[in-house]
Amino acid sequence: MIFSRSKREIYYLLSYLLQCYDIEIIQTIYNKKKELEDIENLKWYIKEGNRYKKYKQGIIINHILFNPYHESVKCMHLYHKKVFHLKILIETFSLKGFILIKNNNIYNLPSLKRHISILNYFVDKYGILEIYNKIFQYQINLTDLVGNRCIRCIISEGDNYIYSTIAINNMNEFIEPVDRLPRLIY
């Protein structure tokens, strides 16, 4: 097997192997070897996901995924957007109190099914970027006048959804934030 691509080395090797060699035979062997190497290189580049362009004799070898006018690029962009959206939605599950249910002035965490239905409602009505903005606002450090940590969250009250600030008391209870300290009136 010939391991080099340079013609000089191929001619040299074949001159020892063939007693009487013909240039056309060597040229045919060289061209066939070059085609096989190009196919092998293309498969490697496709497997690695890299761009590979080579022009030869009117045939364009171009990996389809990187052709900006091919439908696969649009599919890749759609998958990228879907992964970005799923990342945002999954991140909401790790934020304690991002979505709360209000019953009789008591705030509770929703069940998984309710959490998903509220997220779907917000995505359908406002879009994924609105949830992304709400995640950003959730992560801002706020406190009320007493010093309780406050979070911005989506509150479900029956069929109504309110975006409001809630305080976390003792890291377990969700309460209304203290806006004013009580004073004695004389």
C-alpha positions as CSV (number, residue, x, y, z in Angstrom):
1,M,0.0,0.0,0.0
2,I,1.2,3.5,-0.8
3,F,1.2,5.9,2.1
4,S,2.2,9.1,0.5
5,R,0.4,11.5,-1.8
6,S,3.4,13.1,-3.6
7,K,3.9,11.8,-7.1
8,R,7.6,11.7,-6.8
9,E,7.6,9.2,-4.0
10,I,4.9,7.1,-5.7
11,Y,7.0,7.0,-8.9
12,Y,10.0,6.1,-6.9
13,L,8.3,3.3,-5.0
14,L,6.6,1.9,-8.1
15,S,9.9,2.0,-10.1
16,Y,11.3,-0.6,-7.7
17,L,8.1,-2.6,-7.6
18,L,7.6,-2.7,-11.4
19,Q,10.5,-3.7,-13.6
20,C,9.0,-2.0,-16.6
21,Y,6.4,0.6,-15.5
22,D,4.1,2.7,-17.6
23,I,3.3,6.3,-16.6
24,E,-0.4,5.8,-17.4
25,I,-0.6,2.9,-15.0
26,I,1.0,5.0,-12.2
27,Q,-1.2,8.0,-13.0
28,T,-4.3,5.8,-12.8
29,I,-3.2,4.3,-9.4
30,Y,-2.4,7.8,-8.1
31,N,-5.8,9.2,-9.2
32,K,-7.7,6.2,-7.7
33,K,-5.7,6.5,-4.4
34,K,-6.5,10.2,-4.3
35,E,-10.2,9.6,-4.8
36,L,-10.3,7.0,-2.0
37,E,-8.4,9.3,0.4
38,D,-10.8,12.2,-0.5
39,I,-13.8,10.0,0.4
40,E,-12.2,8.8,3.6
41,N,-11.3,12.5,4.5
42,L,-14.9,13.6,3.8
43,K,-16.3,10.8,6.0
44,W,-14.0,11.9,8.8
45,Y,-14.9,15.6,8.5
46,I,-18.6,14.7,8.5
47,K,-18.2,12.5,11.5
48,E,-16.3,15.3,13.3
49,G,-18.9,17.9,12.1
50,N,-16.3,20.2,10.6
51,R,-16.6,22.2,7.4
52,Y,-14.9,20.5,4.4
53,K,-14.8,22.1,1.0
54,K,-12.7,20.8,-1.9
55,Y,-13.2,21.5,-5.5
56,K,-12.0,19.1,-8.2
57,Q,-12.9,18.6,-11.8
58,G,-16.3,20.3,-11.5
59,I,-17.4,18.2,-8.6
60,I,-18.0,20.1,-5.3
61,I,-17.6,18.1,-2.2
62,N,-19.3,20.1,0.4
63,H,-20.7,18.9,3.7
64,I,-24.5,19.6,3.5
65,L,-24.9,20.7,7.1
66,F,-22.7,23.8,6.6
67,N,-24.3,24.9,3.3
68,P,-26.1,28.0,4.5
69,Y,-28.9,27.6,2.0
70,H,-29.6,24.0,2.7
71,E,-32.7,23.0,4.8
72,S,-30.5,21.1,7.3
73,V,-29.0,24.4,8.5
74,K,-32.6,25.7,9.2
75,C,-33.3,22.4,11.1
76,M,-30.1,22.9,13.2
77,H,-31.2,26.4,14.1
78,L,-34.6,25.1,15.1
79,Y,-33.1,22.4,17.3
80,H,-30.8,25.0,18.8
81,K,-33.7,27.2,19.7
82,K,-35.7,24.3,21.1
83,V,-32.7,23.3,23.3
84,F,-32.4,27.0,24.5
85,H,-36.2,27.1,25.3
86,L,-36.1,23.8,27.1
87,K,-33.1,25.0,29.2
88,I,-35.1,28.0,30.3
89,L,-38.1,26.0,31.2
90,I,-36.2,23.4,33.1
91,E,-34.4,26.1,35.0
92,T,-37.7,27.2,36.4
93,F,-38.0,23.9,38.3
94,S,-34.9,24.6,40.3
95,L,-36.1,28.0,41.4
96,K,-38.0,27.5,44.6
97,G,-41.0,29.7,44.7
98,F,-40.8,30.9,41.1
99,I,-44.5,29.8,40.7
100,L,-46.8,29.8,43.7
101,I,-50.4,28.9,44.4
102,K,-52.4,31.3,46.6
103,N,-55.3,29.9,48.7
104,N,-56.8,31.9,51.5
105,N,-53.7,34.2,51.7
106,I,-51.4,31.2,52.1
107,Y,-48.8,30.6,49.4
108,N,-47.9,27.0,48.5
109,L,-45.6,25.4,45.9
110,P,-47.6,23.9,42.9
111,S,-47.6,20.3,41.9
112,L,-45.5,19.3,38.9
113,K,-48.6,19.1,36.7
114,R,-49.8,22.6,37.8
115,H,-46.3,24.0,37.4
116,I,-46.1,22.7,33.8
117,S,-49.6,24.0,32.9
118,I,-48.7,27.5,34.2
119,L,-45.5,27.5,32.2
120,N,-47.3,26.4,29.1
121,Y,-49.9,29.2,29.6
122,F,-47.1,31.9,29.9
123,V,-45.2,30.6,26.9
124,D,-48.4,30.6,24.8
125,K,-49.5,34.0,25.9
126,Y,-46.3,36.0,26.4
127,G,-43.5,33.9,24.9
128,I,-40.4,32.2,26.2
129,L,-38.4,35.4,26.6
130,E,-40.9,36.7,29.1
131,I,-40.2,33.7,31.3
132,Y,-36.4,34.3,30.7
133,N,-36.8,37.9,32.0
134,K,-38.8,36.7,35.0
135,I,-36.0,34.2,35.8
136,F,-33.6,37.1,35.7
137,Q,-35.8,39.2,38.0
138,Y,-36.2,36.2,40.4
139,Q,-32.4,36.1,40.9
140,I,-32.1,39.8,41.9
141,N,-31.4,40.1,45.7
142,L,-34.3,42.0,47.2
143,T,-35.3,42.4,50.9
144,D,-38.3,43.9,52.6
145,L,-38.0,46.3,55.5
146,V,-37.7,43.5,58.1
147,G,-34.9,41.8,56.2
148,N,-36.7,38.9,54.7
149,R,-35.5,37.8,51.3
150,C,-38.0,38.8,48.6
151,I,-38.5,37.1,45.2
152,R,-40.4,38.1,42.1
153,C,-42.7,35.2,41.3
154,I,-45.8,34.1,39.3
155,I,-48.8,33.6,41.6
156,S,-51.8,31.6,40.6
157,E,-55.0,32.6,42.2
158,G,-57.7,30.4,40.7
159,D,-57.6,31.2,37.0
160,N,-55.8,34.5,37.4
161,Y,-52.1,34.8,37.2
162,I,-50.3,37.7,39.0
163,Y,-46.6,38.6,38.8
164,S,-45.7,39.9,42.2
165,T,-43.1,40.2,44.9
166,I,-43.2,37.7,47.8
167,A,-41.0,37.5,50.9
168,I,-39.5,34.2,52.2
169,N,-39.7,34.0,56.0
170,N,-37.4,31.5,57.8
171,M,-36.6,30.0,54.3
172,N,-39.8,27.9,54.4
173,E,-42.8,30.2,54.4
174,F,-43.9,32.5,51.6
175,I,-45.5,35.7,53.0
176,E,-46.5,39.2,51.9
177,P,-43.4,41.5,52.1
178,V,-43.4,44.1,54.8
179,D,-43.7,47.4,53.1
180,R,-44.0,49.6,56.2
181,L,-43.0,49.0,59.8
182,P,-46.0,49.4,62.2
183,R,-45.8,52.6,64.3
184,L,-47.6,53.7,67.3
185,I,-50.0,56.6,66.5
186,Y,-50.3,59.2,69.2
